[in-house]
Amino acid sequence: WCYINLGRLNELAKAFTIELDIRSFILKPDIPKEGRIKPSGPNQLPATLIQAAEELGLKMKSPHFIPYTISALELTELSKQYGLAETFQLAMYSAYWDNQEDIGNATVLERIALNIGLPRLSVRQTIKNHSFLPKVIEQHYQAEVLGFKGIPAILIGKTRFVGAVDTLRLQEAVKNELHRIT
């Protein structure tokens, strides 16, 4: 649902004057660096997820593995420095959900990052040195302090959402927050 909610939020960002602030949350901290094959293999995606994906023009498939995502989260932090966070996230989700790629693999992540315009040297240094790991961990703990225990998690003003959120609920929360601050 992260992929879907990001698509929905990007649509709202076009309609309203809002800025997305993508934050890290380590969903499965026990995943080894090589990832983990799903014990049951790929599952059928829920019909509601498939329908929501189709509404956004996405062709999601059920992955057969769970990737190690720390490096991807670190590259999200790097992409923020270049104003490319949403672009990187969408490209990463597409690689995983649409193309069944291992977004824990450094070569895959580097290709995604370079394709959206991030500098090769910065990408390689981020992956090798874990330059943004303290920031990723800090954001994870901030989310826990706010009461988030899973993803996707969305905070609009003081309104919290976890899981699938339809566009109308997001739009109403954005309108309420814009009304509150103006």
N, C-alpha and C positions, 0 to 999 in steps of 0.2 A: 504493500500500500504506500510505501515511501515514494515510489516512482509515480503513482497516480496522484497522490497529494501534491507532490512538487509540480506536476503538470497543471493541476487545478489552481495552485497558488500563482504560478506564472501567468495563467489566464487572468486572474484577479489583479495581478500587478499591472497588466496592460489596461485594465478598466479603471483602476484607482491609482492614486499616487502613493504607492507603498514600496518599501524595500524589504527584500527577504534577507534574513540573517540566518544562514545555515549553520547549525551547531552539530558537534559530534556527540554520539551516544554509542558506546560499545555494547552492542546487543548480546553478543556471546563471547565474553572475554576468555573462555576456555578453549576456543578454537585454535588448533596449532597453526603455525605459519604456513604449512602446506595445505591448509583447509581440511575439510572432512567430507567424505562421500556420505550422502544421505543413506541411512541404513535401509530404508524402504524404497530407495530409488526415487525418481521423479514422481511426484503426485500430480493428480489432476488439479489444476487451479480452480478455485471456487468460481461459480458462474457469475457472481457479483463482481469479482475482480476482472474477469474476462470482459464483461460488459463495460465496466468503467474504463478499462484499457482501450477498448474499441472506440468509445466516445472521444478519447483523446488521440485516436489514430495510432495506437500502440499495438504491437503484436507480441504479447508476452507468452513465454513458454515456461514450463516448470523446470527449474534447474535440478540437476542430479547431485549437486554438491553445495556445501556451505563454505564460502570463502573466509579467509582471514582478512579482516577489513581495516586493520590499523593503518597500513600504508595508504590506503584509499582515503581514509579520514585525514591523514596528514597532508595528502595532496589537495584535498578540499581546502585546507587552511592556506596552502601555497596559492591555490587558484584565487582566493579572496584578494590577495595582494595585487592581482592583475584584473580584478573585476570580472572574473570568469567562474565564480563558484557555482551558479546555477547551471551554466553550460557544462562544467566538468561533471557535476552530479548527474545531469541528464545523460551525458555520454557514458558515464559509468553504469548507470542503471540500464541503459540500452544494451551495453556490452553484456551485462549479466542476464537480464531478463529476456531480451530479444535474441541475443546471439549465443547464449550459454557459455560465455567466456569467464575465466577465473579471474575475478577482479582483486584477488590476493596475490596474483603473479606479477612480479616487478616488470617483466617485459610487456605484459598486457597493459598495466597501469601507465608505463612510460609511453606506449603508443597512443593511448587515450589522451594523456596529458599533452603530448606533442601535437596531436591532431586538432586540439582546441586552441593551440597557440602558446602553451607554456614553454619557457626556455628549457632546453635540454639539460644544461648544467644544473639549474635549480631543481629540476625534477629528479635527476640522479642523486644530487646531494641530499634532497629530502628523503628519498627512499633509503639511501645508504646510511645516513647519519641520524635518522629519525628526528629531524630538526624540529618538528612540530608536535612530537609526542607529549611534552608537558602541557601544551595547549589543548590537545585532544582529551587528555585525562582531566584537566581542569574543567572543560566543558561538560564532560560526562558527570563529574561530581556536582556541578551546578544544576544539571538536569535532575539528578537524584534529590537534591535539596528542594527543588521546586515540586517534587512529588512524582516525577516521571519515572516509570519503570520499564518502558518499552518504546518501540518506534512503530510507525511514525508518530512523532509528538510535535504538536504545534502550539505555540503561545502567541495569542493576538491580544495585546494589552494584558489583561488579567484573565482572559478566557483561555482555558487549556483544553486541548483535544488530544486524544491518543487513539490511534487506529484509523480506520477508514472514515473520512469526513466528506460528506457530499458538498458540492459547490455552493448550494444555497445556504448551508450553515456557515461555511467559511465567509461567504459574501456578507451575511448578516453580522458576523463577528467583526469584520473589517469596517462595515458601516457604523456599527455601534462604537468602535474604538475611535474612528475618525470624528464622529459626532462628539465623543467625550473629550477629545483633545482640542477641538476647535471652539 
